[in-house]
Amino acid sequence: MNARSKTARMAPPRFRLSPKILFLAALALAVASWLVLRAARGVEVTVALASRGDLTQTVVATGRVTTPAKIALGAMVTGTLTNVRVWEGDRVKKGDLLVTLRSEEAEAAVRQAAASVIEAEKRIVQIDKVGKPVAEQSLLQAQSNLRLAMLDLDRQQKLKEKGFIGQAKVDEALRNVETARTQVKTTEAQAAANQKSGAEYALALARLDNARASLSLAEARLANTKVLAPTDGVILQRLVEPGDVAQAGKILLVMQADGETRVYANVDEKNLGIVAPGQKAQAAADAFPGQPFEGDLYYVAPSVDAQRGTVEIRLRVPHPPAFVKPDMTVSVEVRGASRKDVVIVPAEAVRDTGTAAPWVFVVKDNRAVKQSVTIGLKGEGKTEILTGIGPGDLVILPSATPVTPGERVYARVAG
């Protein structure tokens, strides 16, 4: 072994840093630099300027469009459908024919009842024109026969007294008188019965009334073979087709009656002190968010839904847009109290608003200062500050970078 080789083996080993150690060292250096920069410059925070302005308190809720009535239309009788004249979305007027059922049997019943009415009417005419005059003439004839019989009886009695005839002739004359009197009584009864106050006339009137009632019933049954629109509106559902058998009470069509459009919504019970009848509101359909429409709050439920912690409110919509449909989901914003020229800040800048001690971070001398505030109205994205800060103060908005009270900050005004 030469001297050079021996010297090489005896040299101390060279120290080499691994890539992982180098990365950790660089990271530590970067963190240290960031901490030094942060300590010198402060944490960058986004701030907003407290300002004066007008503020309207609002309550936002989700609701649905309703109409005064949905009407389920059905048949009153059982029968086969022959025609369904409307489809979903069709507008109908009161009295429009919507559905027809087979009606041959009902039409025959109407004709039969109508014939009975005519027969009863002619019977009354017959009594007036024939029965009454005949009965009166028969009475006159019977009265004349009675007078003749009484004259004959008187003559026969005189002849018997003179001895010209026997008792048999007188008895026969007496029988003729009694027969004539009975005939007079019979014809008097017939004549009285044919008078308008008599029994025969009353019976004829009763038969006419019964025939007319039967006709009305038959016409009603015939009418029940047709389903008419009970009011103006729009057809929502067509549940049957021609050839189907309709049972009494079976729903054939569903229609929406024309009338006042309303919105029913539920607001959190914590807003119960804000909403009140008479307030204005704005609604927007989820399908048409850029086309809001106005509503009037007219009802606040007298009780709270204990399960959901909500209160139902109802709005009238005096001028609904054409796109508004029944059961459509809408977002509702109720406009409550309003104040002018108040101090306002972005709503997210106020912390712990649900507690008795809300507060904000403000920037003072480039440091974050926790400041207690008293809040007033809450508007859309804005909150009124009654005490604690004033116009021009910089309030720190929440961000991903945590800030502690007293920490040095670098403010960047929100764009």
C-alpha positions as CSV (number, residue, x, y, z in Angstrom):
1,M,0.0,0.0,0.0
2,N,1.5,3.4,-1.0
3,A,1.4,6.5,1.1
4,R,-1.3,8.2,-1.0
5,S,-3.8,5.4,-0.6
6,K,-3.3,5.3,3.1
7,T,-3.8,9.0,3.4
8,A,-7.1,8.8,1.5
9,R,-8.4,6.1,3.8
10,M,-7.6,8.2,6.8
11,A,-9.4,11.5,5.6
12,P,-12.6,12.3,7.6
13,P,-16.0,11.7,5.8
14,R,-17.7,14.7,4.0
15,F,-21.1,15.9,5.7
16,R,-24.0,16.2,3.1
17,L,-27.6,17.7,3.9
18,S,-30.6,15.7,2.8
19,P,-33.3,17.5,0.6
20,K,-35.8,17.1,3.4
21,I,-33.7,19.0,5.8
22,L,-33.0,21.7,3.3
23,F,-36.8,22.1,2.6
24,L,-37.6,22.4,6.3
25,A,-34.9,24.9,6.7
26,A,-36.2,27.0,3.8
27,L,-39.7,26.8,5.2
28,A,-38.6,27.9,8.7
29,L,-36.8,30.8,7.1
30,A,-39.9,31.8,5.1
31,V,-42.1,31.6,8.2
32,A,-39.6,33.6,10.2
33,S,-39.5,36.2,7.4
34,W,-43.3,36.3,7.3
35,L,-43.5,36.7,11.1
36,V,-41.0,39.5,10.9
37,L,-42.9,41.2,8.1
38,R,-46.2,40.6,9.9
39,A,-44.8,42.1,13.1
40,A,-43.6,45.1,11.2
41,R,-46.5,45.6,8.8
42,G,-49.3,43.9,10.6
43,V,-51.9,41.4,9.5
44,E,-53.6,42.3,6.3
45,V,-57.4,42.7,7.0
46,T,-60.3,43.7,4.8
47,V,-62.2,46.7,6.3
48,A,-65.3,48.6,5.5
49,L,-66.1,52.2,6.3
50,A,-68.9,53.0,8.7
51,S,-71.2,55.5,7.0
52,R,-74.5,57.3,7.3
53,G,-77.4,56.3,5.2
54,D,-81.0,55.2,5.1
55,L,-81.9,51.7,6.3
56,T,-85.0,49.6,6.1
57,Q,-85.4,46.6,8.3
58,T,-86.3,43.5,6.3
59,V,-87.3,39.9,7.0
60,V,-86.5,37.2,4.5
61,A,-88.5,34.0,4.2
62,T,-89.4,31.3,1.7
63,G,-93.0,30.8,0.7
64,R,-95.4,29.5,-1.9
65,V,-97.9,31.1,-4.2
66,T,-101.5,30.2,-3.5
67,T,-104.9,31.0,-5.0
68,P,-108.3,31.4,-3.3
69,A,-109.6,28.0,-4.5
70,K,-108.7,24.9,-6.3
71,I,-111.9,23.2,-7.5
72,A,-112.1,19.4,-8.0
73,L,-114.8,18.8,-10.6
74,G,-116.6,15.5,-10.8
75,A,-119.8,13.9,-12.1
76,M,-123.0,13.7,-10.1
77,V,-124.1,10.5,-11.8
78,T,-122.4,7.3,-13.1
79,G,-121.9,7.2,-16.8
80,T,-119.5,6.8,-19.7
81,L,-117.6,9.9,-20.8
82,T,-118.2,10.8,-24.4
83,N,-116.2,14.0,-24.6
84,V,-113.5,15.9,-22.6
85,R,-113.3,19.3,-24.1
86,V,-110.4,20.9,-22.2
87,W,-106.7,20.3,-21.5
88,E,-104.3,21.5,-18.8
89,G,-103.7,25.2,-19.1
90,D,-106.9,26.0,-20.9
91,R,-108.7,29.1,-19.6
92,V,-112.5,28.7,-19.1
93,K,-115.4,30.9,-18.4
94,K,-118.2,30.3,-16.0
95,G,-120.8,27.9,-17.6
96,D,-118.4,26.6,-20.3
97,L,-119.1,22.9,-21.1
98,L,-116.1,20.8,-20.0
99,V,-117.1,17.1,-20.0
100,T,-120.1,15.2,-21.3
101,L,-121.5,11.8,-20.4
102,R,-123.8,9.5,-22.3
103,S,-127.3,11.0,-22.0
104,E,-129.7,8.9,-24.1
105,E,-131.6,7.5,-21.1
106,A,-131.7,10.9,-19.4
107,E,-133.0,12.6,-22.6
108,A,-135.8,9.9,-22.9
109,A,-136.8,10.6,-19.3
110,V,-137.1,14.3,-20.0
111,R,-139.3,13.6,-23.0
112,Q,-141.5,11.3,-21.0
113,A,-141.9,13.8,-18.1
114,A,-142.6,16.6,-20.6
115,A,-145.4,14.6,-22.1
116,S,-146.9,14.1,-18.7
117,V,-146.8,17.8,-18.1
118,I,-148.7,18.4,-21.4
119,E,-151.2,15.8,-20.4
120,A,-151.8,17.4,-17.1
121,E,-152.2,20.8,-18.6
122,K,-154.7,19.5,-21.1
123,R,-156.7,17.9,-18.3
124,I,-157.1,21.4,-16.7
125,V,-158.1,22.8,-20.1
126,Q,-160.6,20.0,-20.5
127,I,-162.1,20.8,-17.1
128,D,-162.4,24.5,-17.9
129,K,-163.7,24.0,-21.5
130,V,-165.7,20.8,-21.3
131,G,-166.1,19.4,-17.8
132,K,-167.4,22.6,-16.1
133,P,-170.0,23.5,-18.8
134,V,-171.2,19.9,-19.1
135,A,-171.6,19.7,-15.3
136,E,-173.5,23.0,-15.2
137,Q,-175.8,21.9,-18.0
138,S,-176.4,18.5,-16.3
139,L,-177.3,20.4,-13.1
140,L,-179.8,22.6,-14.9
141,Q,-181.3,19.5,-16.5
142,A,-181.6,17.7,-13.2
143,Q,-183.2,20.7,-11.6
144,S,-185.7,20.8,-14.5
145,N,-186.5,17.1,-14.1
146,L,-187.0,17.7,-10.3
147,R,-189.6,20.4,-11.0
148,L,-191.4,18.2,-13.5
149,A,-191.5,15.3,-11.1
150,M,-192.9,17.5,-8.4
151,L,-195.6,18.8,-10.7
152,D,-196.5,15.3,-11.7
153,L,-196.7,14.2,-8.0
154,D,-199.1,17.1,-7.3
155,R,-201.3,16.1,-10.2
156,Q,-201.3,12.4,-9.2
157,Q,-202.3,13.3,-5.6
158,K,-205.2,15.4,-6.9
159,L,-206.5,12.7,-9.1
160,K,-206.3,10.2,-6.3
161,E,-208.3,12.5,-4.1
162,K,-211.0,12.6,-6.7
163,G,-210.9,8.8,-7.0
164,F,-209.7,8.6,-10.5
165,I,-206.4,6.7,-9.7
166,G,-205.1,4.5,-7.0
167,Q,-202.3,4.9,-4.5
168,A,-199.8,3.1,-6.8
169,K,-199.7,6.0,-9.2
170,V,-199.0,8.4,-6.3
171,D,-196.2,6.2,-5.0
172,E,-194.6,6.1,-8.4
173,A,-194.7,9.9,-8.6
174,L,-193.0,10.1,-5.2
175,R,-190.3,7.8,-6.4
176,N,-189.7,10.0,-9.4
177,V,-189.4,13.0,-7.2
178,E,-186.8,11.3,-5.0
179,T,-184.8,10.1,-8.0
180,A,-184.9,13.7,-9.5
181,R,-183.7,15.1,-6.1
182,T,-180.8,12.6,-6.0
183,Q,-179.8,13.5,-9.6
184,V,-179.8,17.2,-8.6
185,K,-177.5,16.5,-5.7
186,T,-175.2,14.4,-7.9
187,T,-174.9,17.0,-10.6
188,E,-174.5,19.8,-8.0
189,A,-171.5,17.9,-6.6
190,Q,-170.1,17.4,-10.1
191,A,-170.5,21.1,-11.0
192,A,-168.8,22.1,-7.7
193,A,-165.9,19.7,-8.3
194,N,-165.3,21.3,-11.7
195,Q,-165.1,24.8,-10.3
196,K,-161.6,26.2,-9.6
197,S,-162.2,25.7,-5.9
198,G,-163.5,22.2,-6.4
199,A,-161.9,18.8,-5.8
200,E,-161.7,17.8,-9.5
201,Y,-159.9,21.0,-10.4
202,A,-157.6,20.6,-7.3
203,L,-156.7,17.1,-8.3
204,A,-155.9,18.2,-11.9
205,L,-153.6,20.9,-10.5
206,A,-151.9,18.4,-8.2
207,R,-151.3,16.1,-11.1
208,L,-149.8,19.0,-13.1
209,D,-147.5,20.0,-10.2
210,N,-146.4,16.4,-9.9
211,A,-145.7,16.2,-13.6
212,R,-143.7,19.4,-13.5
213,A,-141.7,18.1,-10.6
214,S,-140.9,14.9,-12.5
215,L,-139.8,17.0,-15.5
216,S,-137.5,19.1,-13.3
217,L,-136.0,16.0,-11.8
218,A,-135.5,14.5,-15.3
219,E,-133.9,17.8,-16.5
220,A,-131.6,17.8,-13.5
221,R,-130.5,14.3,-14.2
222,L,-129.9,15.3,-17.8
223,A,-127.9,18.3,-16.7
224,N,-125.8,16.0,-14.5
225,T,-124.5,14.4,-17.7
226,K,-122.6,17.6,-18.4
227,V,-119.9,19.1,-16.3
228,L,-119.8,22.9,-16.5
229,A,-117.2,25.4,-15.3
230,P,-118.5,26.8,-12.0
231,T,-116.5,30.0,-12.3
232,D,-113.8,31.6,-14.4
233,G,-110.4,30.0,-14.1
234,V,-107.7,27.7,-15.5
235,I,-107.7,24.0,-15.9
236,L,-104.8,22.5,-13.8
237,Q,-105.4,18.8,-14.3
238,R,-107.2,16.5,-16.7
239,L,-107.6,13.1,-15.0
240,V,-109.9,11.3,-17.5
241,E,-110.3,10.5,-21.2
242,P,-113.4,9.8,-23.4
243,G,-114.5,6.3,-22.8
244,D,-113.7,6.2,-19.1
245,V,-116.5,5.4,-16.7
246,A,-117.2,8.3,-14.3
247,Q,-118.4,7.3,-10.9
248,A,-120.4,9.7,-8.7
249,G,-117.9,11.8,-6.8
250,K,-114.9,10.8,-8.9
251,I,-112.6,13.7,-9.7
252,L,-112.5,14.4,-13.5
253,L,-110.8,17.8,-13.6
254,V,-109.0,20.2,-11.3
255,M,-109.2,23.9,-11.9
256,Q,-107.9,27.0,-10.4
257,A,-110.5,29.7,-9.8
258,D,-109.7,33.2,-10.8
259,G,-109.2,35.5,-7.9
260,E,-106.7,37.2,-5.6
261,T,-103.2,35.7,-5.8
262,R,-101.6,35.2,-2.4
263,V,-98.2,34.1,-1.0
264,Y,-98.0,32.1,2.2
265,A,-94.6,32.1,3.9
266,N,-93.0,31.2,7.3
267,V,-90.7,33.5,9.1
268,D,-88.5,32.7,12.1
269,E,-90.3,33.4,15.4
270,K,-87.4,35.7,16.4
271,N,-88.8,38.1,13.7
272,L,-92.3,38.2,15.2
273,G,-91.7,41.7,16.6
274,I,-90.7,43.0,13.2
275,V,-93.5,41.8,10.9
276,A,-97.0,43.3,11.1
277,P,-100.1,43.6,8.9
278,G,-100.0,46.6,6.5
279,Q,-96.3,46.2,5.7
280,K,-95.1,46.1,2.1
281,A,-93.2,43.1,0.8
282,Q,-91.3,42.0,-2.3
283,A,-91.4,38.5,-3.7
284,A,-89.3,36.8,-6.3
285,A,-89.8,33.4,-7.9
286,D,-86.8,31.1,-7.8
287,A,-87.3,30.4,-11.5
288,F,-87.4,34.2,-12.3
289,P,-85.1,35.8,-9.7
290,G,-84.6,39.0,-11.7
291,Q,-88.4,39.8,-11.9
292,P,-89.6,40.6,-8.4
293,F,-93.2,41.6,-7.7
294,E,-94.9,43.6,-4.9
295,G,-97.1,42.2,-2.1
296,D,-99.0,43.5,0.9
297,L,-98.7,41.7,4.2
298,Y,-102.3,41.3,5.6
299,Y,-102.0,38.4,8.0
300,V,-99.7,37.2,10.8
301,A,-100.6,33.9,12.5
302,P,-101.7,34.3,16.1
303,S,-99.6,31.3,17.2
304,V,-96.1,29.9,16.6
305,D,-95.4,26.5,15.0
306,A,-93.7,24.8,18.0
307,Q,-92.0,22.2,15.9
308,R,-90.4,24.5,13.4
309,G,-90.2,27.7,15.4
310,T,-91.8,29.7,12.7
311,V,-94.8,32.0,12.2
312,E,-97.0,32.0,9.1
313,I,-97.5,35.2,7.2
314,R,-99.7,35.9,4.2
315,L,-99.3,38.4,1.4
316,R,-101.7,39.7,-1.2
317,V,-100.3,40.1,-4.7
318,P,-102.4,42.8,-6.4
319,H,-100.6,42.6,-9.8
320,P,-99.0,39.1,-10.2
321,P,-96.8,38.7,-13.2
322,A,-97.9,36.3,-15.9
323,F,-95.3,33.7,-15.0
324,V,-96.6,33.3,-11.4
325,K,-98.1,29.8,-11.0
326,P,-100.0,28.1,-8.1
327,D,-97.6,26.4,-5.6
328,M,-94.6,28.2,-7.1
329,T,-91.7,28.6,-4.6
330,V,-90.9,32.3,-4.0
331,S,-88.5,34.2,-1.8
332,V,-90.2,36.9,0.3
333,E,-88.7,40.1,1.7
334,V,-90.9,42.0,4.1
335,R,-90.0,45.6,4.6
336,G,-90.4,46.6,8.2
337,A,-89.3,49.8,10.0
338,S,-87.3,52.4,8.2
339,R,-84.9,55.1,9.4
340,K,-83.0,57.9,7.6
341,D,-79.5,59.1,8.1
342,V,-78.3,56.5,10.5
343,V,-74.8,54.9,11.0
344,I,-74.6,51.7,9.1
345,V,-72.0,49.0,8.6
346,P,-72.0,45.7,6.7
347,A,-74.0,43.1,8.6
348,E,-71.1,40.6,8.7
349,A,-68.9,43.0,10.5
350,V,-71.0,42.8,13.7
351,R,-70.1,39.8,15.8
352,D,-72.3,38.0,18.3
353,T,-75.5,39.7,17.1
354,G,-77.6,37.0,18.7
355,T,-76.3,37.8,22.2
356,A,-76.8,40.8,24.6
357,A,-73.2,42.0,23.8
358,P,-72.6,42.5,20.1
359,W,-69.2,43.9,19.1
360,V,-67.0,44.8,16.1
361,F,-63.3,45.0,15.4
362,V,-62.2,48.5,14.5
363,V,-58.8,49.7,13.2
364,K,-57.2,52.3,15.5
365,D,-53.6,53.3,15.2
366,N,-53.1,50.3,12.9
367,R,-54.3,47.9,15.5
368,A,-57.4,45.7,15.8
369,V,-59.5,47.0,18.7
370,K,-62.6,45.1,20.0
371,Q,-65.4,47.6,20.4
372,S,-68.8,46.9,21.9
373,V,-71.7,48.3,20.0
374,T,-75.5,48.7,20.3
375,I,-77.3,47.7,17.2
376,G,-80.7,48.9,15.8
377,L,-82.4,48.0,12.6
378,K,-81.1,45.1,10.4
379,G,-81.5,45.7,6.7
380,E,-80.4,43.7,3.7
381,G,-76.7,43.2,4.3
382,K,-76.6,46.2,6.6
383,T,-76.9,46.8,10.3
384,E,-77.6,50.1,12.1
385,I,-75.2,51.0,14.9
386,L,-76.7,53.1,17.6
387,T,-73.6,53.5,19.9
388,G,-70.0,52.4,19.9
389,I,-68.7,53.7,16.6
390,G,-69.4,56.5,14.2
391,P,-69.2,57.5,10.6
392,G,-65.7,57.1,9.2
393,D,-64.6,54.3,11.5
394,L,-63.0,51.3,9.9
395,V,-64.6,48.0,10.8
396,I,-62.8,44.7,10.1
397,L,-64.7,42.2,8.1
398,P,-64.4,38.4,8.9
399,S,-61.7,36.6,7.0
400,A,-59.8,33.4,6.9
401,T,-56.9,35.0,8.8
402,P,-57.7,35.3,12.5
403,V,-57.1,38.6,14.2
404,T,-56.7,39.1,18.0
405,P,-57.5,42.2,19.9
406,G,-54.5,44.6,20.0
407,E,-52.8,42.9,17.0
408,R,-51.1,45.2,14.5
409,V,-53.1,45.2,11.2
410,Y,-52.7,46.4,7.7
411,A,-56.1,47.6,6.4
412,R,-57.4,47.0,2.9
413,V,-60.7,48.6,2.0
414,A,-63.2,46.2,0.6
415,G,-63.8,46.8,-3.1
